[in-house]
Each structure stands twice: as C-alpha cells, then as structure tokens.
Amino acid sequence: MSHAYRYTLGSQTYQFANLAELMAKATPQRSGDRLAGVIAHSAKERAVAQMTLADLPLKTFLNEALIPYEQDEVTRLILDDHDSKAFSHISHLTVGDFRNWLLSDYVTPEILATVKMGITPEMAAAVSKIMRNQDLILVAKKCHVTSAFRNTIGLPGHLSTRLQPNHPTDDVNGIAASMLDGLLYGNGDAVIGINPATDNVAQAIKLMTLMDDVIQKYQIPTQSCVLTHVTNTIECIEAGAPVDLVFQSIGGTEATNSSFGFNLNTLAEAQQAAQSLNRGSVGQNVMYFETGQGSSLSANAHHGLDQQTCEARAYAVARKFKPLLVNTVVGFIGPEYLFDGKEITRAGLEDHFCGKLLGVPMGCDVCYTNHAEADQNDMDNLLTLLGVAGCSFVMGIPGSDDIMLNYQTTSFHDALYVRRVLGSRPSPEFEQWLMHMNIMQDTSNTILSTALPSAFAKPLRALQGGC
C-alpha cells in the first residue's frame, strides 16, 4: 500500500505522491530519468527528496512494494527471499542511519556478509542516492564477494578481466589472434567471452569449441562463454557442446526480462543444465549476467521507476542464481540514458556499490558509445575509481575498440595499467599459470611477452650499467 511523503522546508511543503516518485526525485541527475519524466524539477527538489528519503525507515521497503507483488515475479523474488534474521541487525535504521552505519569503522566485511541477505535492492538503491562517490567507493571496497569455476574471482587485492575477442564476421583466425594478444597481456582470468556476430546455436557451438580447444591445450585455469541467448545455450548443452558459463542479459522487472525472452524458471533450468556438466575445477558458479541502467526504460518496462532502482532490482535476479560474474555495461546503451562522462561515472559507481552490497560478484564494462559526451579519459577515471573500490573484473579488448559491437571500452593495456597502479593481481590460479608460461614475472605485474622496442633498448642498457 502506497502513500504520499511530505517534507516542509521553511514556508514551502514538498509532496511526493508515493515511494517510487520519492526515489526517482532523490536520484542524481541523468538523462534517462529526464526521458522517463521522473526526474526532479530542480536541484532544490532533488535535495529535499534526498532529505525525505534519508528520514525513511528501512522497514518501509518491506511494506510498500514499488511494483505490486501480484504483478511482478522480481518483486515476489525480492520479498519471498528476504532474510528477516539478517535484516534484524539493521531493521531499526532509517536510510540516513544506514548510510552512516555502512561508513562506520564498526562495519567490517564480515558484518556486511552477515546482513547482505537482509538488504533488498530498493534499500541499496535508496542509500546510494544519498551517498557521494567516495562513500560508494569506500563501502564497496569493504564488500568482499568471491565466486569460482576454474579459478577464484573477487578476492581482495585481485582484479580479473574478461578477454573479449569479438570479430565482426566471427572469423576464427581473428578471434584466435585477439585471444593470444589478450593472454600475453595477462588478460582473461574472469572469462574468455565472445559476443557472436551471428547468433544461433550452430555458431555458438563452433565458438565454444574454439575457446575450449585453446583452454584445454594450454591448460589455462579460466572459463569460456558465448554470449548468446540463454535458450540457445540450453540447446548447446543438449547437443553436447563444451559449455562452461551460461550467459543472459537481465533486468529488474518481469516485463524487462519478458522482453529479453526469458523468465526466472528459464534461468533455473539453464543453471541446472550447466551444473550437471560438472566442468568447474574449484567451484560451480556457472552463470554470467550483464545489466545496465536504462534497459527497463528502453523496453517500456520500468513501471514509472527511476533507472537506477530498476538496475538494483536486477541484482536480486542475479543473486538468486549464484553467478560467477555479473557486470553492468554502464555506458553501452547510449546518451539517451547516461548523457556524458559524469553521468556514466556516477552510474558505474552506483551499480558496483549496489551489487557488492547485495552480495553479487560485480564487475563493470567501463564503456561509452561514440555519440555520448564522453571520451577515453572519462573511462580512465572510472576504471581507476572502480579499481580502488575493489571491482571484481573489467573488460579487456584490443585497442579499447570493440569492432563488432561498435563501442569504446577498456583495453588489455588498460587492465594492466590499473593492476600496476593499484598493485592488484589476477586471480591466484591464473597468476600461477601466467608465471608458469613465462608471461608474467613473479607477482609484480611485469609482462615479459612484450618486446622492448630497439630504440629504447640501448639507452636503457646504458642506464642499467650495461653496454
């Protein structure tokens, strides 16, 4: 049951018709919410909405569903799976108190792990709306979420990468060259994952077999994935294909997921099928999900909610199926939803924070489309901030330019940069393989496979006392 929320500031009283409107108007400015018509009309109204939201008890989110329980299976999942015992540790708090609690030194990674199943996506979204970027970074860094298949993802002090060897015609030689390039730069421990240019079962099996052949031949402790529709992957499994991970793009409402062509039962069937293959060596987390702010609005499936709250609800879907990897493709959907580098940066930090707070192994595709008001310097900034925040994994693509999907993301070199500047390391099993193959030296992130240009060699030898 919904009701209005009021806040008096001086002689003026502001009224928000329901919780959905309050959440939307408290959200930092972004183009998608303007497009949806739910954005605050002024900075003053946004600040008032944030103050109103800060005074709201967390219990409110258990009593007032943003999308009715009867109409939406994601709402039913959120409320039916809510852990009241875990929630009891924070049930007395308001949203503002929750922010202060999360930022306090008292709250350790162990405590956050204890309460995560008591936190709903709406609670996570609400508290993020009253947090600065540094707050999102600090709390996310305290959230330790690990997952495993052939290696272990998400350990503190480690940053993994998805090696993304896409090709506009799925040419096996082009894909193989990109795979080799990425591996020689220490990329690929999260997954070697291909977005197929031709999306059908036969092509998916061809690409799965290619990647599996490379992984098995060189005994690489990683996993592969063809990012085809979940129902295609189920067919691949039935055909005997070497499936490691099941992929699906997911959203935060039943209507969004219906527009993607699946429901929760479909995901459960796929998870069971993949686990039955028993292909993991150190774990059985077999699902890979991608998300992104704006997907529900673009499908006209947002129910009047702001796009960040819809995004947080998608993490409840992810959490249900214990994935190996989840990432927000933060700037991919375009400037209609996140207009510029500032909005993309804020969204990336929000998504990472909310996912980690809910216990999801969260990564980020730090990216933008060429018609957005953003550039690679914006991506450098977000990549660095996410590295500081303990992001589980990022993308690695030749030259930062995906020549099949036509968007800009992070390169093999970018991943190496952030590992070096922050002292982060690949997953332990993959790191040992890199050293065994003489690709990486010790644990210093020094890559041995890149030849030193001859123009640099002689001056450097002189500096080192050589001849």
C-alpha positions as CSV (number, residue, x, y, z in Angstrom):
1,M,0.0,0.0,0.0
2,S,1.5,3.3,-1.0
3,H,1.1,6.8,0.5
4,A,2.4,10.3,-0.1
5,Y,5.6,11.7,1.5
6,R,5.9,15.3,2.6
7,Y,8.8,17.5,3.7
8,T,8.5,21.1,4.9
9,L,11.4,23.4,4.2
10,G,10.8,26.9,5.5
11,S,7.4,28.0,4.3
12,Q,7.2,25.5,1.5
13,T,5.9,21.9,1.7
14,Y,7.1,19.4,-0.9
15,Q,4.9,16.4,-1.6
16,F,5.9,13.1,-3.3
17,A,2.9,11.0,-4.4
18,N,4.5,7.7,-3.5
19,L,7.7,5.9,-2.7
20,A,8.5,5.4,-6.4
21,E,8.3,9.2,-7.0
22,L,10.4,9.9,-3.9
23,M,13.1,7.5,-5.0
24,A,13.2,8.9,-8.6
25,K,13.4,12.5,-7.5
26,A,16.2,11.8,-5.0
27,T,18.3,10.3,-7.8
28,P,21.3,12.2,-9.0
29,Q,20.6,13.8,-12.4
30,R,20.7,11.6,-15.5
31,S,19.3,11.8,-19.0
32,G,17.3,8.5,-18.8
33,D,15.2,9.7,-15.9
34,R,14.6,13.0,-17.7
35,L,13.4,11.0,-20.8
36,A,11.1,9.0,-18.5
37,G,9.7,12.2,-16.9
38,V,10.5,11.1,-13.4
39,I,13.4,13.4,-12.7
40,A,13.4,16.2,-10.0
41,H,12.4,19.5,-11.5
42,S,15.2,21.4,-9.7
43,A,18.3,20.8,-7.7
44,K,16.4,22.1,-4.7
45,E,13.6,19.5,-5.1
46,R,16.3,16.8,-5.5
47,A,17.9,17.8,-2.2
48,V,14.5,17.8,-0.5
49,A,13.7,14.4,-1.8
50,Q,17.1,13.1,-0.6
51,M,16.4,14.6,2.9
52,T,13.0,13.0,2.9
53,L,14.4,9.7,1.8
54,A,17.1,9.8,4.5
55,D,14.4,10.0,7.2
56,L,12.6,7.0,5.8
57,P,12.8,3.7,7.9
58,L,14.3,0.8,6.0
59,K,11.2,-1.2,7.0
60,T,9.2,0.9,4.6
61,F,10.7,-1.1,1.7
62,L,9.2,-4.3,3.0
63,N,5.8,-2.8,3.4
64,E,5.5,-0.8,0.2
65,A,6.4,-2.6,-3.0
66,L,7.5,-0.4,-5.8
67,I,5.9,-2.8,-8.3
68,P,2.9,-4.8,-6.9
69,Y,3.7,-8.3,-5.7
70,E,0.9,-9.8,-7.8
71,Q,2.2,-8.2,-11.0
72,D,5.9,-8.9,-11.0
73,E,7.9,-12.0,-10.3
74,V,11.0,-10.0,-9.5
75,T,9.1,-8.3,-6.7
76,R,8.0,-11.7,-5.5
77,L,11.6,-13.0,-5.6
78,I,12.8,-10.0,-3.6
79,L,10.2,-10.3,-0.8
80,D,10.0,-14.1,-0.7
81,D,13.8,-14.5,-0.4
82,H,14.2,-11.7,2.2
83,D,16.1,-12.9,5.2
84,S,14.4,-11.4,8.3
85,K,17.1,-12.6,10.6
86,A,19.8,-10.9,8.6
87,F,17.7,-7.8,8.4
88,S,17.2,-7.7,12.2
89,H,20.7,-6.2,12.6
90,I,19.7,-3.1,10.6
91,S,15.9,-3.1,10.9
92,H,15.8,-0.1,13.3
93,L,17.7,2.2,10.9
94,T,16.5,4.9,8.6
95,V,18.0,5.2,5.2
96,G,20.2,8.0,6.5
97,D,21.2,6.0,9.5
98,F,22.0,3.1,7.2
99,R,24.4,5.3,5.3
100,N,26.2,6.3,8.5
101,W,26.3,2.6,9.6
102,L,27.8,1.4,6.4
103,L,30.5,4.1,6.5
104,S,31.4,3.4,10.2
105,D,34.6,1.6,11.1
106,Y,32.4,-0.8,13.1
107,V,31.0,-2.3,9.9
108,T,33.6,-4.8,8.7
109,P,33.5,-7.2,5.6
110,E,32.3,-9.9,7.9
111,I,29.4,-7.9,9.2
112,L,28.4,-6.9,5.7
113,A,28.4,-10.6,4.7
114,T,26.1,-11.3,7.6
115,V,23.5,-8.7,6.7
116,K,23.6,-8.9,2.9
117,M,20.6,-11.2,2.5
118,G,18.5,-8.8,4.7
119,I,19.2,-5.9,2.3
120,T,16.7,-5.5,-0.5
121,P,17.7,-3.9,-3.8
122,E,15.4,-1.0,-3.1
123,M,17.2,-0.4,0.2
124,A,20.6,-0.5,-1.6
125,A,19.4,1.9,-4.3
126,A,17.9,4.3,-1.7
127,V,21.1,4.6,0.4
128,S,23.2,5.0,-2.8
129,K,21.1,8.1,-3.7
130,I,22.2,10.0,-0.6
131,M,25.9,9.0,-0.9
132,R,28.8,10.8,-2.5
133,N,31.1,9.0,-4.9
134,Q,33.7,8.5,-2.2
135,D,31.0,6.9,0.0
136,L,30.1,4.4,-2.7
137,I,33.8,3.5,-3.2
138,L,34.6,3.1,0.5
139,V,31.7,0.8,1.3
140,A,32.1,-1.2,-1.9
141,K,35.7,-1.9,-1.0
142,K,34.5,-3.4,2.3
143,C,32.2,-5.8,0.5
144,H,34.1,-9.0,-0.3
145,V,32.3,-11.2,-2.7
146,T,34.0,-14.3,-4.2
147,S,33.0,-16.8,-6.8
148,A,34.7,-19.7,-8.5
149,F,34.7,-22.0,-11.5
150,R,38.2,-22.9,-12.8
151,N,39.7,-20.0,-10.8
152,T,38.7,-17.7,-7.9
153,I,37.2,-14.3,-8.7
154,G,36.8,-11.3,-6.4
155,L,39.5,-11.9,-3.7
156,P,40.7,-8.7,-2.0
157,G,43.7,-7.3,-3.8
158,H,42.8,-9.0,-7.1
159,L,41.3,-7.6,-10.3
160,S,40.2,-10.0,-13.0
161,T,39.5,-9.4,-16.7
162,R,37.1,-10.6,-19.3
163,L,39.1,-11.2,-22.5
164,Q,36.6,-10.1,-25.2
165,P,37.9,-11.3,-28.7
166,N,34.8,-10.2,-30.7
167,H,35.0,-10.2,-34.5
168,P,32.5,-8.6,-37.0
169,T,32.3,-11.9,-39.0
170,D,33.2,-14.4,-36.2
171,D,36.4,-15.2,-38.2
172,V,38.2,-17.9,-36.1
173,N,41.7,-16.6,-37.1
174,G,40.7,-13.0,-36.0
175,I,39.3,-14.4,-32.7
176,A,42.3,-16.6,-32.1
177,A,44.7,-13.6,-32.6
178,S,42.8,-11.5,-30.1
179,M,42.8,-14.3,-27.6
180,L,46.5,-14.7,-27.9
181,D,47.1,-10.9,-27.7
182,G,44.9,-10.8,-24.5
183,L,46.6,-13.7,-22.8
184,L,50.0,-12.3,-23.5
185,Y,48.9,-9.2,-21.6
186,G,47.7,-11.2,-18.6
187,N,44.0,-10.8,-19.5
188,G,41.3,-13.5,-19.5
189,D,41.0,-14.8,-15.9
190,A,37.4,-13.8,-15.4
191,V,36.3,-15.4,-18.7
192,I,37.1,-15.6,-22.4
193,G,33.8,-14.3,-23.6
194,I,32.6,-13.8,-27.2
195,N,29.6,-11.8,-28.4
196,P,28.8,-13.7,-31.6
197,A,28.1,-11.7,-34.7
198,T,25.8,-14.5,-35.9
199,D,23.6,-15.5,-33.0
200,N,22.4,-19.1,-33.5
201,V,23.1,-22.5,-31.9
202,A,25.4,-23.8,-34.6
203,Q,27.6,-20.7,-34.5
204,A,27.6,-20.8,-30.7
205,I,28.9,-24.4,-30.6
206,K,31.6,-23.5,-33.1
207,L,32.9,-20.7,-31.0
208,M,32.6,-22.7,-27.7
209,T,34.6,-25.4,-29.3
210,L,37.3,-23.0,-30.4
211,M,37.7,-21.5,-27.0
212,D,37.6,-24.8,-25.2
213,D,40.3,-26.2,-27.5
214,V,42.6,-23.3,-26.6
215,I,41.9,-23.6,-22.8
216,Q,42.4,-27.4,-22.8
217,K,45.5,-27.4,-25.0
218,Y,47.3,-24.8,-22.8
219,Q,45.6,-25.9,-19.5
220,I,44.5,-22.3,-18.8
221,P,42.7,-22.0,-15.5
222,T,39.9,-19.9,-16.9
223,Q,36.4,-20.4,-18.4
224,S,34.7,-19.6,-21.7
225,C,31.4,-18.2,-22.6
226,V,29.5,-17.4,-25.8
227,L,27.1,-14.5,-25.0
228,T,24.1,-16.0,-26.8
229,H,20.6,-16.2,-25.5
230,V,20.0,-18.5,-22.5
231,T,17.7,-20.7,-24.5
232,N,20.4,-21.2,-27.2
233,T,22.9,-22.2,-24.5
234,I,20.5,-24.8,-23.2
235,E,20.3,-26.2,-26.7
236,C,24.1,-26.2,-26.9
237,I,24.3,-28.2,-23.7
238,E,21.7,-30.7,-25.0
239,A,23.8,-31.0,-28.2
240,G,26.9,-31.9,-26.1
241,A,28.8,-28.6,-26.6
242,P,31.6,-27.7,-24.1
243,V,29.6,-25.1,-22.2
244,D,31.4,-23.5,-19.2
245,L,29.2,-20.5,-18.4
246,V,25.6,-19.6,-19.2
247,F,25.0,-16.0,-20.2
248,Q,22.0,-13.8,-20.2
249,S,21.3,-10.1,-20.1
250,I,18.9,-9.4,-17.2
251,G,16.7,-6.6,-16.0
252,G,14.9,-5.6,-12.8
253,T,11.3,-6.2,-13.7
254,E,9.4,-9.2,-15.0
255,A,8.4,-7.2,-18.1
256,T,12.0,-6.3,-18.9
257,N,13.0,-10.0,-18.7
258,S,10.0,-11.0,-20.8
259,S,11.2,-8.5,-23.5
260,F,14.5,-10.4,-23.4
261,G,12.7,-13.6,-23.9
262,F,13.1,-15.5,-20.6
263,N,11.8,-15.7,-17.0
264,L,13.2,-17.0,-13.7
265,N,12.3,-20.6,-14.5
266,T,14.3,-20.4,-17.7
267,L,17.4,-19.3,-15.7
268,A,16.9,-22.1,-13.2
269,E,16.7,-24.7,-16.0
270,A,19.9,-23.3,-17.5
271,Q,21.8,-23.3,-14.2
272,Q,20.8,-26.8,-13.5
273,A,21.8,-28.0,-17.0
274,A,25.2,-26.2,-16.8
275,Q,26.0,-27.6,-13.3
276,S,25.2,-31.1,-14.5
277,L,28.2,-30.9,-16.8
278,N,30.5,-30.6,-13.8
279,R,33.2,-28.7,-15.8
280,G,34.4,-26.5,-12.9
281,S,37.5,-27.4,-11.0
282,V,37.4,-25.1,-8.0
283,G,33.7,-24.1,-8.0
284,Q,30.3,-24.5,-9.6
285,N,29.3,-20.9,-10.2
286,V,28.1,-21.3,-13.8
287,M,26.1,-18.1,-14.6
288,Y,27.2,-14.9,-16.2
289,F,24.8,-11.9,-16.2
290,E,25.0,-8.5,-17.8
291,T,22.9,-5.5,-16.8
292,G,22.8,-1.8,-17.5
293,Q,20.9,1.3,-16.4
294,G,18.2,2.1,-18.9
295,S,17.3,-1.3,-20.1
296,S,13.9,-1.4,-18.4
297,L,13.0,2.1,-19.7
298,S,14.1,1.2,-23.3
299,A,11.7,-1.8,-23.1
300,N,8.9,0.4,-21.7
301,A,9.0,-2.0,-18.7
302,H,10.1,0.4,-15.9
303,H,6.7,0.9,-14.2
304,G,7.5,4.6,-13.6
305,L,10.6,3.8,-11.6
306,D,13.9,5.6,-12.0
307,Q,16.5,3.6,-14.0
308,Q,19.0,3.1,-11.1
309,T,16.3,1.5,-8.9
310,C,15.4,-0.8,-11.7
311,E,19.0,-1.7,-12.2
312,A,19.5,-2.6,-8.5
313,R,16.5,-4.9,-8.7
314,A,18.3,-6.8,-11.5
315,Y,20.9,-7.8,-8.9
316,A,18.2,-9.7,-6.9
317,V,17.7,-11.8,-10.0
318,A,21.5,-12.3,-10.3
319,R,21.9,-13.1,-6.6
320,K,19.3,-15.9,-6.8
321,F,21.4,-17.9,-9.3
322,K,24.8,-17.6,-7.6
323,P,26.7,-16.4,-10.6
324,L,30.4,-16.4,-11.3
325,L,30.2,-13.0,-12.9
326,V,27.9,-10.0,-13.1
327,N,28.7,-6.8,-14.9
328,T,27.0,-3.5,-15.6
329,V,27.7,-2.5,-19.2
330,V,27.5,1.0,-17.9
331,G,27.7,3.3,-20.9
332,F,26.6,1.0,-23.7
333,I,23.0,1.9,-24.0
334,G,23.8,5.5,-25.0
335,P,23.4,9.2,-24.1
336,E,19.6,8.9,-24.0
337,Y,20.1,7.2,-20.6
338,L,23.6,8.3,-19.4
339,F,24.5,11.5,-21.2
340,D,28.1,12.2,-20.5
341,G,31.2,11.1,-18.7
342,K,30.0,12.4,-15.3
343,E,26.7,10.5,-15.5
344,I,28.5,7.3,-16.7
345,T,31.0,7.6,-13.8
346,R,28.3,8.1,-11.2
347,A,26.2,5.2,-12.6
348,G,29.2,2.8,-12.7
349,L,30.0,3.5,-9.0
350,E,26.3,3.2,-8.0
351,D,25.9,-0.1,-9.8
352,H,29.1,-1.6,-8.4
353,F,28.2,-0.5,-4.9
354,C,24.7,-1.9,-5.0
355,G,25.7,-5.2,-6.5
356,K,28.5,-5.7,-4.0
357,L,26.3,-4.7,-1.0
358,L,23.8,-7.3,-2.1
359,G,26.5,-10.0,-2.3
360,V,26.8,-10.1,-6.1
361,P,30.3,-10.7,-7.7
362,M,30.2,-7.4,-9.5
363,G,32.3,-6.2,-12.4
364,C,31.9,-3.4,-14.9
365,D,32.3,-2.8,-18.6
366,V,33.7,0.7,-18.4
367,C,32.4,1.9,-21.7
368,Y,30.7,4.5,-23.9
369,T,29.2,4.9,-27.3
370,N,30.7,7.3,-29.8
371,H,27.7,9.6,-29.8
372,A,27.9,10.2,-26.0
373,E,29.6,13.2,-24.4
374,A,32.4,11.1,-23.1
375,D,35.9,10.0,-24.1
376,Q,38.7,7.6,-23.0
377,N,39.9,10.0,-20.3
378,D,36.5,9.6,-18.6
379,M,36.9,5.8,-18.9
380,D,40.4,6.1,-17.3
381,N,38.9,7.9,-14.4
382,L,36.1,5.4,-13.9
383,L,38.4,2.4,-14.3
384,T,40.7,3.8,-11.6
385,L,37.9,4.6,-9.2
386,L,36.4,1.1,-9.7
387,G,39.8,-0.5,-9.1
388,V,40.1,1.4,-5.8
389,A,36.6,0.3,-4.9
390,G,37.5,-3.4,-5.3
391,C,35.7,-4.2,-8.6
392,S,35.8,-7.9,-9.4
393,F,36.6,-7.6,-13.1
394,V,36.7,-5.3,-16.1
395,M,36.8,-5.9,-19.9
396,G,39.9,-6.4,-22.0
397,I,39.5,-5.7,-25.7
398,P,42.2,-5.0,-28.4
399,G,42.8,-1.2,-28.5
400,S,39.7,-0.4,-26.4
401,D,37.6,-0.6,-29.6
402,D,35.1,-3.4,-30.0
403,I,35.0,-3.7,-33.8
404,M,31.9,-5.9,-33.7
405,L,29.7,-4.1,-31.2
406,N,31.0,-0.7,-32.2
407,Y,31.6,0.9,-28.8
408,Q,34.6,2.0,-26.8
409,T,35.6,0.1,-23.6
410,T,38.9,-0.8,-21.8
411,S,41.9,-2.5,-23.5
412,F,44.3,-5.2,-22.4
413,H,46.7,-2.3,-21.7
414,D,44.1,-0.5,-19.5
415,A,43.7,-3.6,-17.3
416,L,47.4,-3.9,-17.0
417,Y,47.6,-0.2,-16.0
418,V,45.1,-0.4,-13.2
419,R,46.7,-3.6,-11.8
420,R,50.1,-1.9,-11.8
421,V,49.0,1.4,-10.3
422,L,46.9,-0.2,-7.6
423,G,49.0,-3.3,-7.0
424,S,46.1,-5.6,-7.9
425,R,46.8,-9.1,-9.2
426,P,45.0,-11.6,-11.4
427,S,43.1,-14.5,-9.8
428,P,45.6,-16.7,-7.9
429,E,45.2,-19.7,-10.2
430,F,45.5,-17.7,-13.4
431,E,48.5,-15.8,-11.9
432,Q,50.3,-19.0,-11.3
433,W,49.6,-20.1,-14.9
434,L,51.0,-16.7,-16.2
435,M,54.2,-17.2,-14.3
436,H,54.5,-20.9,-15.4
437,M,54.1,-19.8,-19.1
438,N,56.7,-17.0,-18.6
439,I,54.1,-14.4,-19.5
440,M,54.3,-12.6,-16.1
441,Q,57.3,-12.2,-13.8
442,D,56.7,-13.1,-10.1
443,T,53.8,-11.1,-8.7
444,S,54.9,-7.7,-10.0
445,N,52.5,-7.4,-12.9
446,T,55.6,-7.2,-15.2
447,I,54.6,-8.7,-18.5
448,L,57.5,-10.5,-20.2
449,S,55.9,-11.1,-23.6
450,T,56.1,-7.6,-25.0
451,A,59.4,-7.0,-26.8
452,L,61.2,-3.8,-25.9
453,P,61.4,-1.5,-29.0
454,S,65.0,-1.3,-30.3
455,A,65.0,2.5,-30.0
456,F,64.6,2.1,-26.2
457,A,66.9,-0.8,-25.6
458,K,70.4,0.8,-25.9
459,P,69.6,3.8,-23.7
460,L,68.0,1.6,-21.0
461,R,71.0,-0.8,-21.0
462,A,73.3,2.2,-20.5
463,L,71.3,3.4,-17.6
464,Q,71.4,-0.1,-16.1
465,G,75.2,-0.1,-16.5
466,G,75.3,-2.4,-19.5
467,C,76.9,-1.9,-22.8
